[in-house]
Amino acid sequence: MRYITWSAAALVVPSLLAGVGNAQAEESWRTKVKVQRNGFYPLDVVDNLLEETMPKIESYMDNKIAAGKNNNCTLENAGVRREWGDMTDEQRLDFINATLCLMNKPSRAPKGQFPGVQNRYDDFVAYHMTHMGVLHDTVGLFPGHKYFVLAYEMALRNECGYKGYHPYMNYDRYTHEPEKSALFNGNATSMGGNGAPDPRYRGVNSATGKLIPKGEGGGCVTTGPFKDMIVSLGPGVPMMNDIPKNPLANATGTNPRCLRRDLNINSALGATANISYNLITKSKDINTFYNTLLTPPRNNKDPYPWGVHEAGHFIAGGDPGGDPLCSPGDPVFYFHHAMLDRLWWIWQMQDPENRINAAVNLGARPPPPAESGHAGHGGGADGGAAAGRMIDLKWLAPDVIPVLEAHDGLGGHGGLFCHVYV
């Protein structure tokens, strides 16, 4: 076996002595990237694909370094983003404390524009609510959220002392008893538990027109570090019918309420490892990857046809997590989008020379006037007209960056983007 596993709860690292000859050369990336695994979870097909791709990534980086185009980003100094279940208790507590810290830091958003913003954490929710074009049109979806998650990670690190990098959630690990997972079990090192049972909640209508049946929650989260969290902004597009209406028409007023969740295996089963693997390996171009992620080909025999993007959002769902506008109001949002970024990165790295700058060109609408200066839509290996687009995160991050810089996760924007997923 490639990995030593001690016990179901043990976190382990691979031996640096694994293999000799060619095998040793193929595994040399392990001396550069620290991998730690929870022995409870066997590697799934996407994990294995990434392991098989890492020597190619190492070669790609060697060539980039030789050409002087890596912007000081190397595999040795890249931030390592891990699945929550693979992190130690100490690492999880460090992340939780930084998140709670951000919820107690003063806001930097324009108060007159967003009267419901209560703290620095809410700054990110307010941006997501009011800059849908930057983050959600076809050109911006992947790079816009990549920069958004990075800005959030930087706030945790620079403003609240977090020492690690943002975790992701491997959807496949939540297809069975998610309430017992390290992420959602409700103990002190989790991101909080399920919502209390709410018989009024019936599930959520997916983009396919089919109902995603409810799980066993729907009410307020009552366990874990975020049981006392107060949600202020929204609802924007509520997915539950009993959420109090925001006092302002644009949903940016103060509307205090509890954090609600519905842990839902029916949603998670739409984003299994096999589905994600097929998304990566069968998408020969970025348009196919984008379309399959959002709206997979219709299959009336598929009981879970939501698409990976929607399925990931409704693993926890609820309020505000299930609200398309206010979803960053649940900290689990960032785990979901880190996982989407992981899938995009693995897809890119199957053919990095041709895929790093591949941009969706499916007729995305021009950004609205408030987001002007970001015109142009294109695709292909050179990024097409996307090369003229910029991402401005306003009060979240100081740099206004070209969209294509956020395509490059290993050296983009002067090395600001420098991460690997394990």
Kinemage of the C-alpha trace (Angstrom):
@kinemage 1
@onewidth
@group {chain A} dominant
@subgroup {mainchain}
@vectorlist {calphas} color= white
{ca met a 1} P 0.000 0.000 0.000
{ca arg a 2} L 1.181 3.498 -0.737
{ca tyr a 3} L 0.049 4.874 2.610
{ca ile a 4} L 0.388 3.625 6.126
{ca thr a 5} L -2.876 3.918 8.061
{ca trp a 6} L -2.847 3.446 11.786
{ca ser a 7} L -6.453 3.757 12.903
{ca ala a 8} L -9.780 5.071 11.656
{ca ala a 9} L -9.016 8.454 13.182
{ca ala a 10} L -5.314 8.545 12.397
{ca leu a 11} L -3.867 11.273 10.210
{ca val a 12} L -0.937 9.914 8.258
{ca val a 13} L 1.728 11.090 5.847
{ca pro a 14} L 3.145 9.015 2.965
{ca ser a 15} L 6.569 7.496 3.318
{ca leu a 16} L 9.228 9.410 1.458
{ca leu a 17} L 10.927 6.098 0.768
{ca ala a 18} L 8.084 4.690 -1.320
{ca gly a 19} L 9.308 3.188 -4.588
{ca val a 20} L 12.667 3.062 -6.310
{ca gly a 21} L 13.947 3.904 -9.786
{ca asn a 22} L 11.235 5.319 -12.021
{ca ala a 23} L 8.656 5.030 -9.278
{ca gln a 24} L 10.883 7.118 -7.021
{ca ala a 25} L 11.208 9.789 -9.702
{ca glu a 26} L 7.466 9.808 -10.255
{ca glu a 27} L 6.900 10.288 -6.540
{ca ser a 28} L 9.476 13.066 -6.053
{ca trp a 29} L 6.689 15.651 -5.717
{ca arg a 30} L 5.980 14.135 -2.302
{ca thr a 31} L 9.207 15.635 -1.003
{ca lys a 32} L 7.857 19.073 -1.978
{ca val a 33} L 4.199 18.887 -0.912
{ca lys a 34} L 3.217 17.739 2.565
{ca val a 35} L 0.356 15.252 2.297
{ca gln a 36} L -1.606 14.139 5.339
{ca arg a 37} L -4.514 11.736 5.170
{ca asn a 38} L -7.282 10.580 7.481
{ca gly a 39} L -7.031 6.802 7.372
{ca phe a 40} L -10.805 6.523 7.733
{ca tyr a 41} L -11.260 7.644 4.113
{ca pro a 42} L -9.799 5.577 1.256
{ca leu a 43} L -8.675 7.529 -1.787
{ca asp a 44} L -11.509 7.956 -4.275
{ca val a 45} L -11.185 8.089 -8.066
{ca val a 46} L -10.649 11.871 -8.100
{ca asp a 47} L -8.010 11.613 -5.372
{ca asn a 48} L -6.254 8.924 -7.408
{ca leu a 49} L -6.484 11.022 -10.566
{ca leu a 50} L -4.842 13.929 -8.760
{ca glu a 51} L -2.073 11.665 -7.457
{ca glu a 52} L -1.470 10.454 -11.015
{ca thr a 53} L -1.432 14.065 -12.237
{ca met a 54} L 1.041 15.401 -9.660
{ca pro a 55} L 4.190 14.326 -11.578
{ca lys a 56} L 2.812 16.214 -14.591
{ca ile a 57} L 2.212 19.251 -12.373
{ca glu a 58} L 5.759 18.962 -11.063
{ca ser a 59} L 7.133 18.874 -14.619
{ca tyr a 60} L 4.947 21.831 -15.581
{ca met a 61} L 6.305 23.820 -12.639
{ca asp a 62} L 9.906 22.842 -13.448
{ca asn a 63} L 9.443 24.250 -16.942
{ca lys a 64} L 7.742 27.360 -15.605
{ca ile a 65} L 10.585 27.966 -13.157
{ca ala a 66} L 13.188 27.436 -15.883
{ca ala a 67} L 11.388 30.030 -18.023
{ca gly a 68} L 11.270 32.500 -15.121
{ca lys a 69} L 7.464 32.640 -15.213
{ca asn a 70} L 6.575 31.158 -11.834
{ca asn a 71} L 6.623 34.480 -9.919
{ca asn a 72} L 8.467 32.802 -7.023
{ca cys a 73} L 5.704 30.185 -6.645
{ca thr a 74} L 7.039 26.641 -6.248
{ca leu a 75} L 5.564 23.358 -5.076
{ca glu a 76} L 7.701 23.718 -1.961
{ca asn a 77} L 6.181 27.065 -0.930
{ca ala a 78} L 2.671 26.667 -2.338
{ca gly a 79} L -0.149 26.785 0.191
{ca val a 80} L -1.671 23.332 0.681
{ca arg a 81} L -5.471 23.147 0.750
{ca arg a 82} L -6.778 19.998 2.433
{ca glu a 83} L -10.090 18.272 2.990
{ca trp a 84} L -11.475 19.182 6.417
{ca gly a 85} L -11.474 15.531 7.468
{ca asp a 86} L -7.738 15.262 6.713
{ca met a 87} L -6.817 18.143 9.007
{ca thr a 88} L -5.729 17.684 12.606
{ca asp a 89} L -7.871 18.947 15.476
{ca glu a 90} L -5.308 21.700 16.057
{ca gln a 91} L -5.551 22.831 12.436
{ca arg a 92} L -9.354 22.785 12.553
{ca leu a 93} L -9.473 24.816 15.766
{ca asp a 94} L -7.083 27.352 14.251
{ca phe a 95} L -9.453 27.770 11.303
{ca ile a 96} L -12.591 27.929 13.472
{ca asn a 97} L -11.087 30.552 15.771
{ca ala a 98} L -10.036 32.681 12.798
{ca thr a 99} L -13.557 32.465 11.344
{ca leu a 100} L -15.096 33.547 14.653
{ca cys a 101} L -12.492 36.308 14.848
{ca leu a 102} L -13.553 37.617 11.427
{ca met a 103} L -17.137 37.717 12.695
{ca asn a 104} L -15.980 40.090 15.425
{ca lys a 105} L -13.802 42.376 13.302
{ca pro a 106} L -15.193 45.725 12.121
{ca ser a 107} L -16.574 45.964 8.618
{ca arg a 108} L -14.705 47.705 5.810
{ca ala a 109} L -17.689 47.881 3.435
{ca pro a 110} L -19.464 51.220 2.868
{ca lys a 111} L -21.870 51.355 5.816
{ca gly a 112} L -24.297 53.684 4.072
{ca gln a 113} L -24.545 51.251 1.197
{ca phe a 114} L -24.881 48.129 3.336
{ca pro a 115} L -26.569 49.026 6.627
{ca gly a 116} L -27.072 45.366 7.556
{ca val a 117} L -23.366 44.521 7.508
{ca gln a 118} L -22.313 43.817 11.087
{ca asn a 119} L -18.680 42.752 10.777
{ca arg a 120} L -15.795 41.880 8.474
{ca tyr a 121} L -17.302 38.462 7.730
{ca asp a 122} L -20.458 40.134 6.418
{ca asp a 123} L -18.335 42.210 4.034
{ca phe a 124} L -17.926 39.113 1.880
{ca val a 125} L -21.645 38.345 1.916
{ca ala a 126} L -22.455 41.912 0.856
{ca tyr a 127} L -20.028 41.740 -2.068
{ca his a 128} L -21.421 38.432 -3.260
{ca met a 129} L -24.951 39.848 -3.129
{ca thr a 130} L -24.144 42.938 -5.156
{ca his a 131} L -21.535 41.788 -7.709
{ca met a 132} L -23.186 38.837 -9.369
{ca gly a 133} L -21.787 39.770 -12.786
{ca val a 134} L -18.168 39.597 -11.669
{ca leu a 135} L -18.691 36.281 -9.891
{ca his a 136} L -21.367 34.486 -11.869
{ca asp a 137} L -21.306 35.217 -15.571
{ca thr a 138} L -19.727 32.533 -17.704
{ca val a 139} L -16.282 34.132 -17.915
{ca gly a 140} L -16.174 35.076 -14.232
{ca leu a 141} L -17.599 32.033 -12.439
{ca phe a 142} L -14.367 30.085 -11.966
{ca pro a 143} L -11.730 32.847 -11.711
{ca gly a 144} L -14.051 35.234 -9.870
{ca his a 145} L -14.744 32.736 -7.112
{ca lys a 146} L -11.102 31.682 -7.064
{ca tyr a 147} L -10.115 35.243 -6.182
{ca phe a 148} L -13.096 35.590 -3.804
{ca val a 149} L -12.058 32.495 -1.827
{ca leu a 150} L -8.433 33.665 -1.834
{ca ala a 151} L -9.451 37.082 -0.478
{ca tyr a 152} L -11.395 35.349 2.292
{ca glu a 153} L -8.424 33.106 3.056
{ca met a 154} L -6.138 36.145 3.163
{ca ala a 155} L -8.496 37.876 5.603
{ca leu a 156} L -8.411 34.821 7.873
{ca arg a 157} L -4.620 34.715 7.715
{ca asn a 158} L -3.706 38.410 7.721
{ca glu a 159} L -6.445 39.797 9.956
{ca cys a 160} L -7.113 36.876 12.309
{ca gly a 161} L -3.851 34.953 12.480
{ca tyr a 162} L -4.906 31.733 10.746
{ca lys a 163} L -1.780 29.723 9.957
{ca gly a 164} L -3.134 27.352 7.304
{ca tyr a 165} L -4.952 27.572 3.987
{ca his a 166} L -8.631 27.258 3.219
{ca pro a 167} L -9.998 23.700 3.444
{ca tyr a 168} L -12.311 22.123 0.908
{ca met a 169} L -15.112 19.575 1.235
{ca asn a 170} L -14.858 16.377 -0.792
{ca tyr a 171} L -18.537 15.915 -1.673
{ca asp a 172} L -18.238 12.143 -1.828
{ca arg a 173} L -17.488 11.999 1.898
{ca tyr a 174} L -20.937 13.474 2.663
{ca thr a 175} L -23.054 10.970 0.739
{ca his a 176} L -23.509 8.852 3.865
{ca glu a 177} L -24.312 10.140 7.352
{ca pro a 178} L -22.866 13.642 6.895
{ca glu a 179} L -23.996 14.507 10.423
{ca lys a 180} L -21.292 12.126 11.691
{ca ser a 181} L -18.516 13.680 9.599
{ca ala a 182} L -15.735 15.812 11.040
{ca leu a 183} L -17.188 18.794 9.176
{ca phe a 184} L -20.763 18.547 10.463
{ca asn a 185} L -20.791 16.425 13.641
{ca gly a 186} L -21.414 19.464 15.835
{ca asn a 187} L -18.428 19.040 18.134
{ca ala a 188} L -15.879 21.723 19.014
{ca thr a 189} L -13.694 20.956 15.981
{ca ser a 190} L -16.532 20.939 13.431
{ca met a 191} L -18.119 23.726 11.420
{ca gly a 192} L -21.336 23.144 13.343
{ca gly a 193} L -24.016 20.502 13.124
{ca asn a 194} L -27.237 19.994 11.228
{ca gly a 195} L -30.238 22.215 11.706
{ca ala a 196} L -32.952 21.088 14.069
{ca pro a 197} L -35.757 19.105 12.376
{ca asp a 198} L -38.284 21.436 10.778
{ca pro a 199} L -41.420 19.748 9.390
{ca arg a 200} L -42.301 22.905 7.463
{ca tyr a 201} L -39.279 22.519 5.193
{ca arg a 202} L -39.958 20.305 2.170
{ca gly a 203} L -36.734 20.497 0.198
{ca val a 204} L -35.612 22.740 -2.626
{ca asn a 205} L -36.484 22.930 -6.303
{ca ser a 206} L -33.359 22.355 -8.374
{ca ala a 207} L -32.534 24.029 -11.669
{ca thr a 208} L -33.633 20.801 -13.363
{ca gly a 209} L -37.189 21.389 -12.150
{ca lys a 210} L -36.981 18.369 -9.865
{ca leu a 211} L -37.294 18.634 -6.107
{ca ile a 212} L -34.198 17.845 -4.062
{ca pro a 213} L -35.942 16.053 -1.186
{ca lys a 214} L -35.197 17.373 2.283
{ca gly a 215} L -32.824 15.787 4.745
{ca glu a 216} L -33.529 15.619 8.471
{ca gly a 217} L -32.889 19.279 9.333
{ca gly a 218} L -34.067 22.627 8.068
{ca gly a 219} L -34.119 24.501 11.364
{ca cys a 220} L -31.539 26.397 13.424
{ca val a 221} L -28.068 24.956 13.991
{ca thr a 222} L -27.918 24.120 17.704
{ca thr a 223} L -24.510 22.451 18.099
{ca gly a 224} L -20.900 23.368 17.463
{ca pro a 225} L -18.925 26.611 17.272
{ca phe a 226} L -21.518 28.428 15.129
{ca lys a 227} L -24.694 27.566 17.047
{ca asp a 228} L -24.984 31.167 18.264
{ca met a 229} L -24.147 32.768 14.926
{ca ile a 230} L -26.463 35.624 13.917
{ca val a 231} L -27.221 35.957 10.220
{ca ser a 232} L -27.935 39.581 9.281
{ca leu a 233} L -28.108 40.081 5.508
{ca gly a 234} L -30.770 38.685 3.199
{ca pro a 235} L -32.703 36.745 2.298
{ca gly a 236} L -32.019 37.487 -1.356
{ca val a 237} L -33.545 34.497 -3.118
{ca pro a 238} L -34.874 32.488 -0.166
{ca met a 239} L -35.081 28.722 -0.487
{ca met a 240} L -37.330 28.444 2.567
{ca asn a 241} L -40.795 29.954 2.862
{ca asp a 242} L -40.692 31.147 6.455
{ca ile a 243} L -37.603 33.380 6.507
{ca pro a 244} L -38.380 36.917 7.708
{ca lys a 245} L -38.299 39.461 4.912
{ca asn a 246} L -35.432 41.925 4.845
{ca pro a 247} L -36.493 45.540 5.591
{ca leu a 248} L -34.708 46.796 2.447
{ca ala a 249} L -35.695 45.902 -1.100
{ca asn a 250} L -32.111 44.961 -2.015
{ca ala a 251} L -31.876 42.685 1.080
{ca thr a 252} L -28.892 44.551 2.568
{ca gly a 253} L -30.687 45.735 5.699
{ca thr a 254} L -30.368 44.254 9.191
{ca asn a 255} L -32.444 41.090 9.492
{ca pro a 256} L -31.148 39.075 12.490
{ca arg a 257} L -31.925 35.355 12.557
{ca cys a 258} L -30.271 32.014 13.260
{ca leu a 259} L -28.085 29.960 10.939
{ca arg a 260} L -30.201 27.160 9.430
{ca arg a 261} L -29.067 23.987 7.680
{ca asp a 262} L -30.429 20.817 6.182
{ca leu a 263} L -27.659 18.236 5.733
{ca asn a 264} L -28.796 16.404 2.668
{ca ile a 265} L -27.420 13.190 1.161
{ca asn a 266} L -29.943 13.521 -1.696
{ca ser a 267} L -28.008 16.574 -2.798
{ca ala a 268} L -24.571 15.072 -2.137
{ca leu a 269} L -25.388 12.037 -4.291
{ca gly a 270} L -25.462 14.396 -7.261
{ca ala a 271} L -21.741 15.104 -6.761
{ca thr a 272} L -20.170 11.723 -6.044
{ca ala a 273} L -16.528 11.054 -6.854
{ca asn a 274} L -17.532 9.149 -10.001
{ca ile a 275} L -19.573 12.127 -11.228
{ca ser a 276} L -16.704 14.520 -10.525
{ca tyr a 277} L -14.227 12.157 -12.205
{ca asn a 278} L -16.368 12.006 -15.343
{ca leu a 279} L -16.702 15.789 -15.276
{ca ile a 280} L -12.915 16.131 -15.366
{ca thr a 281} L -11.996 13.333 -17.733
{ca lys a 282} L -14.829 13.609 -20.278
{ca ser a 283} L -14.795 17.408 -20.636
{ca lys a 284} L -12.420 17.992 -23.536
{ca asp a 285} L -12.903 21.778 -23.507
{ca ile a 286} L -13.819 24.427 -20.954
{ca asn a 287} L -17.315 24.988 -22.332
{ca thr a 288} L -18.160 21.317 -21.811
{ca phe a 289} L -16.666 21.407 -18.319
{ca tyr a 290} L -18.722 24.506 -17.464
{ca asn a 291} L -21.991 23.171 -18.904
{ca thr a 292} L -21.625 19.757 -17.275
{ca leu a 293} L -20.777 21.291 -13.902
{ca leu a 294} L -23.881 23.482 -13.959
{ca thr a 295} L -26.399 21.591 -16.084
{ca pro a 296} L -25.383 18.027 -16.937
{ca pro a 297} L -27.004 16.313 -19.917
{ca arg a 298} L -30.600 15.422 -19.117
{ca asn a 299} L -31.024 11.850 -17.948
{ca asn a 300} L -34.520 10.954 -16.789
{ca lys a 301} L -33.180 7.786 -15.173
{ca asp a 302} L -30.793 9.722 -12.935
{ca pro a 303} L -32.389 10.222 -9.500
{ca tyr a 304} L -29.797 12.897 -8.610
{ca pro a 305} L -29.443 15.069 -11.750
{ca trp a 306} L -28.600 18.345 -10.011
{ca gly a 307} L -25.106 18.911 -11.391
{ca val a 308} L -22.007 19.203 -9.211
{ca his a 309} L -22.330 22.948 -8.589
{ca glu a 310} L -25.917 22.850 -7.359
{ca ala a 311} L -25.434 19.575 -5.497
{ca gly a 312} L -22.531 21.046 -3.543
{ca his a 313} L -24.517 24.103 -2.529
{ca phe a 314} L -27.375 22.082 -1.058
{ca ile a 315} L -25.361 19.540 0.924
{ca ala a 316} L -25.922 21.967 3.790
{ca gly a 317} L -28.461 24.287 2.132
{ca gly a 318} L -30.735 26.136 4.519
{ca asp a 319} L -30.522 29.854 5.237
{ca pro a 320} L -28.441 31.621 4.141
{ca gly a 321} L -26.398 28.754 2.665
{ca gly a 322} L -29.074 27.763 0.161
{ca asp a 323} L -29.755 31.337 -0.968
{ca pro a 324} L -27.935 32.047 -4.280
{ca leu a 325} L -27.263 35.661 -3.274
{ca cys a 326} L -26.453 35.283 0.427
{ca ser a 327} L -24.878 31.810 0.462
{ca pro a 328} L -21.475 33.037 1.813
{ca gly a 329} L -23.378 33.784 5.015
{ca asp a 330} L -22.755 30.134 5.962
{ca pro a 331} L -19.004 29.506 6.325
{ca val a 332} L -19.457 26.150 4.566
{ca phe a 333} L -19.930 28.111 1.323
{ca tyr a 334} L -16.165 28.567 1.061
{ca phe a 335} L -15.543 24.832 1.484
{ca his a 336} L -17.890 24.189 -1.439
{ca his a 337} L -16.231 26.726 -3.719
{ca ala a 338} L -12.766 25.536 -2.729
{ca met a 339} L -13.878 22.084 -3.897
{ca leu a 340} L -15.150 23.509 -7.195
{ca asp a 341} L -11.805 25.277 -7.591
{ca arg a 342} L -10.062 21.954 -6.915
{ca leu a 343} L -12.045 20.238 -9.681
{ca trp a 344} L -11.299 23.085 -12.120
{ca trp a 345} L -7.597 22.977 -11.198
{ca ile a 346} L -7.368 19.217 -11.711
{ca trp a 347} L -9.095 19.630 -15.093
{ca gln a 348} L -6.644 22.385 -16.067
{ca met a 349} L -3.666 20.291 -15.027
{ca gln a 350} L -4.539 17.442 -17.371
{ca asp a 351} L -3.199 19.724 -20.130
{ca pro a 352} L -1.890 22.888 -18.452
{ca glu a 353} L -0.296 24.450 -21.526
{ca asn a 354} L -3.674 24.548 -23.271
{ca arg a 355} L -6.093 24.761 -20.368
{ca ile a 356} L -4.737 27.336 -17.913
{ca asn a 357} L -6.077 30.246 -19.985
{ca ala a 358} L -9.087 28.453 -21.448
{ca ala a 359} L -12.084 30.709 -20.778
{ca val a 360} L -15.757 29.916 -21.253
{ca asn a 361} L -17.204 31.553 -24.385
{ca leu a 362} L -20.891 30.764 -24.183
{ca gly a 363} L -22.269 34.242 -24.809
{ca ala a 364} L -21.913 35.633 -21.300
{ca arg a 365} L -23.727 38.900 -20.788
{ca pro a 366} L -21.636 42.079 -20.420
{ca pro a 367} L -21.267 43.197 -16.806
{ca pro a 368} L -23.795 45.809 -15.695
{ca pro a 369} L -22.758 49.493 -15.580
{ca ala a 370} L -21.738 49.292 -11.919
{ca glu a 371} L -19.134 46.726 -12.930
{ca ser a 372} L -18.035 48.479 -16.116
{ca gly a 373} L -14.485 48.231 -17.303
{ca his a 374} L -14.752 44.455 -17.404
{ca ala a 375} L -16.132 43.984 -20.905
{ca gly a 376} L -15.243 41.152 -23.227
{ca his a 377} L -15.953 37.440 -23.330
{ca gly a 378} L -14.002 34.722 -24.989
{ca gly a 379} L -12.484 31.289 -24.757
{ca gly a 380} L -9.753 29.013 -25.938
{ca ala a 381} L -6.221 28.441 -24.804
{ca asp a 382} L -5.319 32.115 -25.067
{ca gly a 383} L -8.325 33.290 -23.055
{ca gly a 384} L -9.807 35.127 -26.032
{ca ala a 385} L -11.587 38.352 -25.149
{ca ala a 386} L -11.510 37.323 -21.477
{ca ala a 387} L -8.003 38.775 -21.511
{ca gly a 388} L -9.667 42.204 -21.307
{ca arg a 389} L -11.655 41.405 -18.192
{ca met a 390} L -10.735 42.524 -14.682
{ca ile a 391} L -11.838 41.394 -11.215
{ca asp a 392} L -12.386 44.142 -8.657
{ca leu a 393} L -13.272 42.867 -5.174
{ca lys a 394} L -13.652 46.424 -3.844
{ca trp a 395} L -13.422 46.428 -0.040
{ca leu a 396} L -12.367 42.766 0.145
{ca ala a 397} L -8.946 43.005 -1.495
{ca pro a 398} L -6.762 45.910 -2.673
{ca asp a 399} L -5.741 44.585 -6.093
{ca val a 400} L -7.877 44.820 -9.229
{ca ile a 401} L -6.583 41.925 -11.299
{ca pro a 402} L -6.975 40.587 -14.858
{ca val a 403} L -9.332 37.605 -14.999
{ca leu a 404} L -6.678 35.448 -16.607
{ca glu a 405} L -4.335 35.982 -13.646
{ca ala a 406} L -6.901 34.116 -11.536
{ca his a 407} L -6.763 31.214 -14.004
{ca asp a 408} L -3.205 30.470 -12.915
{ca gly a 409} L -3.285 28.838 -9.489
{ca leu a 410} L 0.491 28.365 -9.380
{ca gly a 411} L 1.958 31.810 -9.943
{ca gly a 412} L -0.888 34.036 -11.075
{ca his a 413} L -0.801 37.776 -10.303
{ca gly a 414} L 2.796 37.955 -9.200
{ca gly a 415} L 2.526 34.747 -7.207
{ca leu a 416} L -0.518 35.823 -5.178
{ca phe a 417} L -2.167 32.647 -6.427
{ca cys a 418} L 0.050 29.810 -5.259
{ca his a 419} L -1.833 26.758 -3.977
{ca val a 420} L -2.047 23.020 -4.456
{ca tyr a 421} L -4.880 20.719 -3.441
{ca val a 422} L -4.229 17.323 -1.862
